[in-house]
Amino acid sequence: MWVSSYCKLCLVQSRCLDLLKLSGEGLIPQLLKYLGDIVELPHSSEAFAKSFTYVKSLLRSEDPYKDVKDLLSVSAAVIAGKVRKYLDSVGWDLARVLEFSAAANVVDTSVLGFEPKELEDVIWDKPAINEFRKLSDSRVVIALDNAGEFEVDLILAEALVRNGFEVVLAVRSESYEVDMTYDGVVRRVLPNGVRVVATPGNMPPAAYVRDGFLISKGIANAEAYVELNHHVKSLHLLRVKCEVLSKLFSVPKGSSLILDGDTLLRTLGKS
């Protein structure tokens, strides 16, 4: 499922920009030949994952954005500290923490037409759509997304534990753009009781969550849920980073959203 033909254009642009940013501009002709076949795959999730694996092979690097991810984590940790201080003063209300986690989905390498803002400038944003009512299972699995926002997602994990939930972090085994990987997560100090599971390869981890209640971070996890794994109850926290999603949800580009899985399926599944 491709939400729009513009998603294929986004894929081509993103992968070419990867090479430009990572000093591999001479490899672009070889990449473009490969992408001609990749955009014919039926699932965008698979196309984006496989194409980034190809970029890694061209660059001969298992994690070409590692230094970028390290910088994102350092700068975001400062903002996360302010969020934690705020929650300590007002109480760890789960609804508010979910808003922070959705707002933090502002980091990305390249989405067609998206201009990232500093996390500090958007962390207090309220979602344009907020469908959170309750979590219908005592076991919650958070499908992780980008580095940087992970610092805020750790606060979400702690808030869930404080509210009596069993929490699991689902994360890619292999690198994908600036997203967290299993090795990066397990090196961190996690809230007490929080477990980590590695999902296969570099596909969005939301594709592999089979039980519990899914909290899915970002566009890639949302699309993977719709394409491959829409049988679990879920809540999706993301930013509207492109005109396609802006039109589908009738919200300004850049808005943060907290969407029920059924809404996501109705909106993206019919596109």
N, C-alpha and C positions, 0 to 999 in steps of 0.2 A: 504494500500500500504506500503510495506517494500522496501526501496531502495535496500537493499541487505540483505542476510541472516546474514551478519556480524552485522547488526543493532540489531538483536535479541541477539547476543552475547554481544553487547555493553550494551543492556538493563540489562541483567543478571549481568554483571560486575558492572555496575553503581549502581544498587540497593544493591548488596552485599557490595560494597564500602561505600554506605551510612551508612549501619549498622556498618561497621568497624570503620568509622570515628566518628560515634555518639554513640559509646560504646554499640552497640547492637549486638555484634558478636554472642552471644548465640542464637539469633533469626534467624540466617541464614538458618538452615534447614527448618523452617516454611516458610520462604520467598521463598525458592527454590520450594517448593511444589506449592505455589501460582503462581509463574512465569511460571510453566509448562503450565498452561491454558492461561495466559495472552499473551504469545508470539503467540498464535493462533488467536488473534484478527486481523481483516483485516486491521486496521489502526494503524500505529506505534504511531501516536500522542495520540490516546486513550490508547494504551498500556503503554506508558511512564507515562502519567498522572495518570492512575489508579494504576499503580504499586507504584508510589510515595505516593499516598494516603494510600496505604496499609502499606508502611514503616512508615508513620506517625502514623497509628493506632497501629502498633507493638511497636513503641517508646512512644506512648501516648503523643504525642506532636503535636500541630497544626502548628508549624513553627520551626522545629528542627534546621534549619540553621540560625536562627535569628541573633545570635551573629556574625556569619561569615559575613552575609550581612551588618551588622553595620560596621564591620571593613573594608570591601570592599568599602563602601561608603565614609568613612573617608579618606582612602588613595587615592581613585580616585578623590576626590574633589580637592586635590592638583594639580593633573595633569590637571583636567578640568580648573582650574584657569590659568594655563600656556597656554592652548588652547585659552581661552577667551582673554587673554592679546595679543596673537598673532593675533587673528582676529580683535581686536580693532586697531592694528597697520597697518593691510593690507586691511581691509574691510571684511565685512561679506558675502563673496561669497558663495552661497549655494552649489555649486559643491565641494568646499573645505571642507565645514562642513560635507557633506555627506561622504567624505573620512575619516574624523576623526571618525564619528559614526561607519563606517564599521570597521575601525582599532580597535576600542574599544571593539569589540565583541571577546575578548580574554579570558574572565573569564568563568569557568565552574567547576562543581564538579568533573565529571569524564566522559570523552569520550574515548572510546577504542583507545589507541595509541597516545592520545593528551597530550602534555606536556605544560601547560600554561606558558606564559611569563609575566613579569611585565608590567603593562599598560604603564609605563613610557618609556619602551624600544621599544614599538611598535606603539605608538600613531601617529607617523609621517609617518608610512608606507603608501605607495601608493598601491591602489588595483591592483591585477594582471589582473582583468577584470573590466572594468568600462563602464556600458551601460546607465548611466544617460544622458539624453538629455533634458527632460523637465517633469514637473508634469502636467498632463492633466486635473486636477480639482482644483478648488480654495479651496476645503476642503481637508485637508490631515489628515489621521489617522495614528499615529505611534503605531504599535504593539510592546510593550516593551518586554524586555528580562531580562538580568541579572542585579543585583545590581552592583555597580561599574561603569559599562558602562552607567548606567542611568545618571550619572553625565555629561557625554558627550552628551547623548540624550537630556538633558535639553537645552544644547547649540544648538542642531539641532532644537528643538522646537522654540527657540528664533529666530534663523536664518530664519525659515519659516515665522514667524510673521513679522519680519523685511522686508521680501520679499513679503508681502501682502497676505499670505495664512491664512485661518482659520485652527487652529490646535486642534486636539483631541488626547489625549493619551489613548490608550486602554490597559488595564492591568488586569491580573488575579484577581478574587475575593479571591481565596484561595491560600495558599502557594504551591510552586513547586520549589524544589531544592533552588538555590540562586537567583531566579528570584524576581523581584519586585511584590508587591501586591498592591491592591487598597489602603488599609490602609496606606501603606508606602509612596505612592505617594501623597495622599491628605494631609499628614502632612508637606509636603515640600512647600517652597515658589516657585511658578511656574511663568514663564514669563507671563506678562499681556496678557489676552485674551485666554490663553490656558485652555481647558477643559479636564476633566478626566472622562472616563467611565469604569465601572467594567464589565468584561465579566464573564460568568458563571463558577463556579468551578475553577479548576486549569488547564484546557485545554489551549493551546496556544491562545492568544487573536486574532491572525490573522484569526482563524477559524470563527470569528463572525463579521468581518467587512463587512457590506453590501453595503455601499455607500461611496462616496468620493474616493480619491486616497490613496492607502495603502502603507506605508513604513514599511516593516516588518524587525524586528531585529532577527538575529540568526537562527540556523538550525531548531529548533523546530517550530518556526513560519513559516519558509519556507516550511517544510514538511506538516504542517497543511493546508497551502494555497493550495498546490498541491492536497492533499487528500480530502479536505472538502469545499474549498471556492475559486475556481480559476475563479470566474466570475467578479472580480473587477480588475481594472488596478492597477499595483503594481510595486514596486521597493524593492529589497531584499538586505539587508546589513548584511554580515556575514563573519566569518572566516572559512576556510577549515580546520576542526579539525580532519579529519580522512582520511585514505587511500582511502576509497570508493569515497568520494567527490573529492579527489585529482585526481583520475583516470577519473571520469566522466567529470570534467571540464578541465582536462589536465593542471593543475597548481600545484606548489609545496604545500605540506601540510603546513599549517600555513598562507597561503596567505589570504588576505582580498579580498572580491568580492562585486561589486555593480551590481546586475543582474536585468534585466527586467523580469517581471512575465512570459512572453511568453517563454523566454529562459529557465527559471526554469521548466516550464511545459514540454517543449520539452526534457529537459535533464533528469529530475527525473521521469517524467510520463512514459517514455519508458523503464525505468530500470526494 
